[in-house]
Amino acid sequence: MEHSFGGPFGTLFAGLGLGAFYAALIWINVLLGVFLTPLFLVPLTWVQDAVLAKRARKTA
């Protein structure tokens, strides 16, 4: 006996599955942006502070 999700219910089932997939994809990308951005920004501020301090010592 063969079972399939064809017809209108199959279309709804596939739409719900794809909707859940894309919602999860957007969610993980938002979380990656929120948690990974400080990992790059904080060291960049350290480098910027060091460059500005070196420039201030050079002009003084």
N, C-alpha and C positions, 0 to 999 in steps of 0.2 A: 504494500500500500504506500503510495507516494503522498507526501505532505508538502505543500508549498505555501508561501505567503504571497500568492498572486492576487490580483484584483485590487479593489479599493482599500481593503484592510492592509494588504501588503504595502501599498503606497504610503498609507498612514504610518505603518510600522517602520518603514525605511526612513520616512521623514522625521519621526521621533528619534530614531537612532542617530541620524546625521545631525539633528539639532543638538542632541546631548553631546556628540563628539565635538562639534564646533564650539559649544558653550565651554566644554572642558579645555579645549585648545586656547580659547581666549583667556580663560581663567589662569591657566598655567603661564601664559605669556605675561599677564599682568603681574602675577606673583614674581616671576623672574625679573621683571623690570624693577619692581619695588625692592627686592632683596639684593639684586646684583649691582644696581646703580651706586649705592654707597660704597661698595667694595672698590669701585674705580674712582669715585669722586674724592674720597678721603685721602688716599695716597697722592692724588693730583694736587690737593691743597697743600700737602706737606712739601711737595716739589716746588710749588709756586711760592710758598713762604721762604724756602731756602734760596730760590733765585732772587726774590725781592730783598732778602737780607744781604746776600752777596752784592747786589747792585747798590744797596744803601751804604755798605762798607766801602765800596769802590769810590763812590761820589763824596764820601765824608772825609 
